[in-house]
Amino acid sequence: MHVAQVVRYFRSAQVPSWRKLLVVLAVAYVASPVDLIPDALPLIGWLDDAGVLAAVFTWLARDVDRKSTRLN
């Protein structure tokens, strides 16, 4: 996965909006002060943020690779 592929993915009209929104919401979750596990709890509070980002970016990488051959 390359940056150019990700840019093409987000600009493509062939990719449903909910897929793009999922990535935006994951980043917003990490930036938000509202968490399932507060960041005030050292390590544990950060692990839920890391888990959300890891899950979404793993999914994004696979989706970009899968769709990159079909996007213009």
C-alpha positions as CSV (number, residue, x, y, z in Angstrom):
1,M,0.0,0.0,0.0
2,H,1.4,3.4,-1.1
3,V,0.3,6.9,-0.2
4,A,-0.8,7.4,-3.8
5,Q,-3.1,4.4,-3.6
6,V,-4.7,5.7,-0.4
7,V,-5.3,9.1,-2.0
8,R,-6.9,7.5,-5.1
9,Y,-9.0,5.3,-2.8
10,F,-10.4,8.3,-0.9
11,R,-11.0,10.3,-4.0
12,S,-12.7,7.5,-5.9
13,A,-16.5,7.6,-6.4
14,Q,-16.4,3.8,-6.6
15,V,-15.6,3.4,-3.0
16,P,-18.7,3.7,-0.7
17,S,-18.7,6.7,1.6
18,W,-19.1,4.4,4.7
19,R,-15.7,2.9,4.0
20,K,-14.1,6.3,4.0
21,L,-16.1,7.4,7.0
22,L,-14.9,4.4,9.0
23,V,-11.3,5.6,8.8
24,V,-12.2,9.2,9.7
25,L,-14.2,8.0,12.7
26,A,-11.3,5.8,13.9
27,V,-9.0,8.8,13.9
28,A,-11.7,11.0,15.6
29,Y,-12.1,8.3,18.3
30,V,-8.4,8.5,19.1
31,A,-8.4,12.3,19.1
32,S,-11.6,12.5,21.2
33,P,-11.4,12.9,24.9
34,V,-14.4,10.5,25.2
35,D,-13.2,6.8,25.2
36,L,-14.4,3.4,26.3
37,I,-11.3,3.3,28.5
38,P,-10.1,6.7,29.6
39,D,-6.6,7.7,28.6
40,A,-6.1,8.7,32.3
41,L,-5.4,5.1,33.0
42,P,-1.8,4.7,31.8
43,L,-1.1,2.0,29.2
44,I,-4.6,0.4,29.3
45,G,-6.2,3.7,28.2
46,W,-3.8,3.9,25.3
47,L,-4.2,0.3,24.3
48,D,-7.8,0.7,23.3
49,D,-6.9,3.6,21.0
50,A,-4.0,1.6,19.5
51,G,-6.3,-1.4,19.0
52,V,-8.9,0.7,17.2
53,L,-6.3,2.3,14.9
54,A,-4.6,-1.1,14.3
55,A,-7.9,-2.8,13.3
56,V,-9.1,0.0,11.0
57,F,-5.7,0.5,9.3
58,T,-5.2,-3.2,8.8
59,W,-8.7,-3.3,7.2
60,L,-7.9,-0.2,5.2
61,A,-4.6,-1.6,3.9
62,R,-6.4,-4.8,2.7
63,D,-9.2,-2.9,1.2
64,V,-6.9,-0.5,-0.7
65,D,-4.8,-3.3,-2.0
66,R,-7.9,-5.2,-3.1
67,K,-9.5,-2.2,-4.8
68,S,-6.3,-0.6,-6.2
69,T,-6.4,-2.7,-9.3
70,R,-9.9,-1.5,-10.1
71,L,-9.5,2.2,-9.3
72,N,-8.4,4.7,-11.9
